[in-house]
Amino acid sequence: MARKQVRPLDDAERRMPEEPPLRKQGIPRLVIGLVCVYLLIMPLAEIALRAAVEMTHDRSRFAIINAITLTGFQSTVGTNNYPFGAQIVTFILTLFGILFAMIVGGMAVVRVLRLPYTDRQVISSAAWTTAVFTIVGSIPLIATGQEPLQAFMLSASALGNSGLYFGMLPYLWSWQTQLILMPLGILGGLGLPVLMDLYDAMRLRRKLCFHSRTVLGMTAGLYLVVFFICFILQWCDAGTGLGWSDAFKLAGKSSVAAVNSRTAGFPFQFVQDLPRGMQWLLILAMMIGGSPAGTAGGLKTTNIAELARGIVRAMRGKPVGRPFALAATWLWTYVGLAILVLILLLGIVPQVSSDRLLFETVSALSNVGLSHEVIMIVSPGLDILCVAMLLGRLIPLGILWWMAQTTTDAELAVA
């Protein structure tokens, strides 16, 4: 029997990059452990918080979940007035929330997209990203007179898209807001795998994957759309006779609104002070949110992109694929939760207007933290918001891992 001749590899085949090694199926123990710690740390942190500042059980529970889910609602007991011990607890919860979202989400996205990164690289990248951006962002804040802990918290909160802060918050159109806080919010909302992909692309190690290009394109496109509509709505609300200086201020406010509503959630101004049409626009922006494996919540930019791609494929008579089904699952889960939470809040606090409750419902589910004013409702309404914040943070991560275990041909990670 003649031997089969083996053809030698040509130069082009030798230069082809190797496929990343296949990973074992199943959720890693590290992820399960992080989820357990995430759930167990909350009652322990509540005990520490109540030892540092006097507040009721429902308020302390709300404060803990508000911090660790990176939501950042402003409550009647404001974090800017916390004693030192309570500030340390809040700062630690914020850092842990950032690392949890980046590591658990990042490990799932790497598996979904078959990126050439190990779990150890994801963990180290999350730690370095959090540390470097927090320190770099705090240096100019300290130089302008902020206390070190206040500056670190403000920088970490911007990267974590949390909206919590100690001390004084910079003005809406100040350079600290425009050049430090909002860019950090955008970076945190891109997702850790996109940041890792960008770093490798800048070092010319590999080209940006389709997921990263989509995230960057969607982020830029949504920013421009929301910015333009916010500017027009505020211009119409202000009336005629506006000068160039007024237009410049409106542009600054619109730019902050385009980022702040989708990610950061800093209370530069309460929603009740905005034009009514702009309030409804911000609801849509909050629903979209950031991108997978980032610190922002919401439906995610890639979810919207995958739904649009699936509709186009269906119109052409092509199969839509499993990623489209998962994107639709998260969309309908989100809508169903929003309706349920809104109905419960309407029954519990009927004295509050429905549009305000809808805004706070979407803000809680998307982990944004914007509201018409400080959150003044009490239990059980406060507990419903707590559950909404937790589900808004954990369900997308669960869908990401569901996708990682069941999908082998995805170009976009959704949820």
RAUR-V66951 format. One record per residue. N is the residue number from 1. RES is the residue in one small letter. D_CENTER is the distance of its C-alpha to the mean C-alpha in Angstrom with 1 decimal. Layout:
N/RES/D_CENTER, N/RES/D_CENTER
This chain:
1/m/63.3, 2/a/61.9, 3/r/58.8, 4/k/55.7, 5/q/55.2, 6/v/51.8, 7/r/50.7, 8/p/49.5, 9/l/46.0, 10/d/46.0, 11/d/44.1, 12/a/41.3, 13/e/40.7, 14/r/40.8, 15/r/38.0, 16/m/35.7, 17/p/32.6, 18/e/32.7, 19/e/30.3, 20/p/27.9, 21/p/29.5, 22/l/28.8, 23/r/27.0, 24/k/28.3, 25/q/27.1, 26/g/25.5, 27/i/22.5, 28/p/23.1, 29/r/24.3, 30/l/21.8, 31/v/18.9, 32/i/21.0, 33/g/21.9, 34/l/18.3, 35/v/17.6, 36/c/20.9, 37/v/20.3, 38/y/17.0, 39/l/19.0, 40/l/22.1, 41/i/20.8, 42/m/19.9, 43/p/23.6, 44/l/24.7, 45/a/22.3, 46/e/23.5, 47/i/27.1, 48/a/26.4, 49/l/24.7, 50/r/27.7, 51/a/30.1, 52/a/28.7, 53/v/28.3, 54/e/30.1, 55/m/28.1, 56/t/28.5, 57/h/27.2, 58/d/24.8, 59/r/23.5, 60/s/23.0, 61/r/21.3, 62/f/18.9, 63/a/18.3, 64/i/17.6, 65/i/15.2, 66/n/13.5, 67/a/13.1, 68/i/12.4, 69/t/9.6, 70/l/8.0, 71/t/8.8, 72/g/11.5, 73/f/14.2, 74/q/17.4, 75/s/20.2, 76/t/24.0, 77/v/24.0, 78/g/21.9, 79/t/20.4, 80/n/22.1, 81/n/25.4, 82/y/24.8, 83/p/27.6, 84/f/27.1, 85/g/26.8, 86/a/24.0, 87/q/22.1, 88/i/22.4, 89/v/21.1, 90/t/18.0, 91/f/17.5, 92/i/18.0, 93/l/15.6, 94/t/12.8, 95/l/13.8, 96/f/14.2, 97/g/10.8, 98/i/9.5, 99/l/12.3, 100/f/12.0, 101/a/8.6, 102/m/10.0, 103/i/13.5, 104/v/13.5, 105/g/11.2, 106/g/12.9, 107/m/16.3, 108/a/15.8, 109/v/14.9, 110/v/17.8, 111/r/20.0, 112/v/19.0, 113/l/19.7, 114/r/22.5, 115/l/21.4, 116/p/23.9, 117/y/22.0, 118/t/23.0, 119/d/21.2, 120/r/22.6, 121/q/21.2, 122/v/17.6, 123/i/18.1, 124/s/19.9, 125/s/17.4, 126/a/14.5, 127/a/17.1, 128/w/18.3, 129/t/15.1, 130/t/14.1, 131/a/17.8, 132/v/18.6, 133/f/15.9, 134/t/16.3, 135/i/20.0, 136/v/20.3, 137/g/18.2, 138/s/20.3, 139/i/23.7, 140/p/24.1, 141/l/22.9, 142/i/25.6, 143/a/28.1, 144/t/27.7, 145/g/28.7, 146/q/25.7, 147/e/26.4, 148/p/24.9, 149/l/22.9, 150/q/21.6, 151/a/20.7, 152/f/19.0, 153/m/17.0, 154/l/16.0, 155/s/15.1, 156/a/13.1, 157/s/11.3, 158/a/10.5, 159/l/9.3, 160/g/7.3, 161/n/6.0, 162/s/8.4, 163/g/11.3, 164/l/14.0, 165/y/17.0, 166/f/20.6, 167/g/23.5, 168/m/23.3, 169/l/20.3, 170/p/21.3, 171/y/22.5, 172/l/20.4, 173/w/22.5, 174/s/23.2, 175/w/22.9, 176/q/20.7, 177/t/18.0, 178/q/18.6, 179/l/19.1, 180/i/17.1, 181/l/14.2, 182/m/12.9, 183/p/13.5, 184/l/11.7, 185/g/8.5, 186/i/9.2, 187/l/9.9, 188/g/7.0, 189/g/5.0, 190/l/8.2, 191/g/8.2, 192/l/11.1, 193/p/13.8, 194/v/13.5, 195/l/14.1, 196/m/16.9, 197/d/18.3, 198/l/18.4, 199/y/20.2, 200/d/22.7, 201/a/23.3, 202/m/24.1, 203/r/26.5, 204/l/28.0, 205/r/27.6, 206/r/26.1, 207/k/24.9, 208/l/21.4, 209/c/20.8, 210/f/20.3, 211/h/16.7, 212/s/15.9, 213/r/18.0, 214/t/16.4, 215/v/12.9, 216/l/14.5, 217/g/16.8, 218/m/14.4, 219/t/12.2, 220/a/15.5, 221/g/17.1, 222/l/14.6, 223/y/14.7, 224/l/18.5, 225/v/18.9, 226/v/17.0, 227/f/18.7, 228/f/22.1, 229/i/22.0, 230/c/20.9, 231/f/23.7, 232/i/26.3, 233/l/25.5, 234/q/25.8, 235/w/28.9, 236/c/30.5, 237/d/29.9, 238/a/31.4, 239/g/34.5, 240/t/37.0, 241/g/38.3, 242/l/35.1, 243/g/35.8, 244/w/34.0, 245/s/32.6, 246/d/31.2, 247/a/29.6, 248/f/28.1, 249/k/26.5, 250/l/25.3, 251/a/23.7, 252/g/21.9, 253/k/20.7, 254/s/19.6, 255/s/17.7, 256/v/15.8, 257/a/15.2, 258/a/14.0, 259/v/11.1, 260/n/10.8, 261/s/10.6, 262/r/7.8, 263/t/5.4, 264/a/7.8, 265/g/10.0, 266/f/13.0, 267/p/16.3, 268/f/18.3, 269/q/20.1, 270/f/19.9, 271/v/19.5, 272/q/23.1, 273/d/24.2, 274/l/22.8, 275/p/24.9, 276/r/24.8, 277/g/23.9, 278/m/20.9, 279/q/19.6, 280/w/19.8, 281/l/18.1, 282/l/15.1, 283/i/14.9, 284/l/14.7, 285/a/12.1, 286/m/9.8, 287/m/10.9, 288/i/9.9, 289/g/6.3, 290/g/4.9, 291/s/6.8, 292/p/8.0, 293/a/8.3, 294/g/5.4, 295/t/3.7, 296/a/0.3, 297/g/3.7, 298/g/7.0, 299/l/9.7, 300/k/8.3, 301/t/10.6, 302/t/12.7, 303/n/13.5, 304/i/15.0, 305/a/16.8, 306/e/18.2, 307/l/19.4, 308/a/21.1, 309/r/22.7, 310/g/23.9, 311/i/25.6, 312/v/27.3, 313/r/28.5, 314/a/29.8, 315/m/31.6, 316/r/33.3, 317/g/34.4, 318/k/32.3, 319/p/30.5, 320/v/26.8, 321/g/25.9, 322/r/23.9, 323/p/20.4, 324/f/21.1, 325/a/22.1, 326/l/19.0, 327/a/16.9, 328/a/19.3, 329/t/19.1, 330/w/15.4, 331/l/16.1, 332/w/19.1, 333/t/17.7, 334/y/15.0, 335/v/17.8, 336/g/20.2, 337/l/18.1, 338/a/17.5, 339/i/21.3, 340/l/22.2, 341/v/20.2, 342/l/21.6, 343/i/25.1, 344/l/25.1, 345/l/24.0, 346/l/26.7, 347/g/29.2, 348/i/28.4, 349/v/28.0, 350/p/30.1, 351/q/30.8, 352/v/27.3, 353/s/27.0, 354/s/25.3, 355/d/23.2, 356/r/21.8, 357/l/21.1, 358/l/19.4, 359/f/17.1, 360/e/16.3, 361/t/16.0, 362/v/13.3, 363/s/11.5, 364/a/11.8, 365/l/11.0, 366/s/7.7, 367/n/7.0, 368/v/7.6, 369/g/11.0, 370/l/13.2, 371/s/16.7, 372/h/20.3, 373/e/21.4, 374/v/21.0, 375/i/20.6, 376/m/24.3, 377/i/24.7, 378/v/26.0, 379/s/26.2, 380/p/26.1, 381/g/23.7, 382/l/21.6, 383/d/21.6, 384/i/20.4, 385/l/17.3, 386/c/16.8, 387/v/17.2, 388/a/14.8, 389/m/12.0, 390/l/13.1, 391/l/13.5, 392/g/10.1, 393/r/8.8, 394/l/11.9, 395/i/13.1, 396/p/10.8, 397/l/11.7, 398/g/15.2, 399/i/15.4, 400/l/14.4, 401/w/17.2, 402/w/19.4, 403/m/19.0, 404/a/19.8, 405/q/22.9, 406/t/24.3, 407/t/23.4, 408/t/25.3, 409/d/25.2, 410/a/21.6, 411/e/20.6, 412/l/17.0, 413/a/14.7, 414/v/13.2, 415/a/10.9
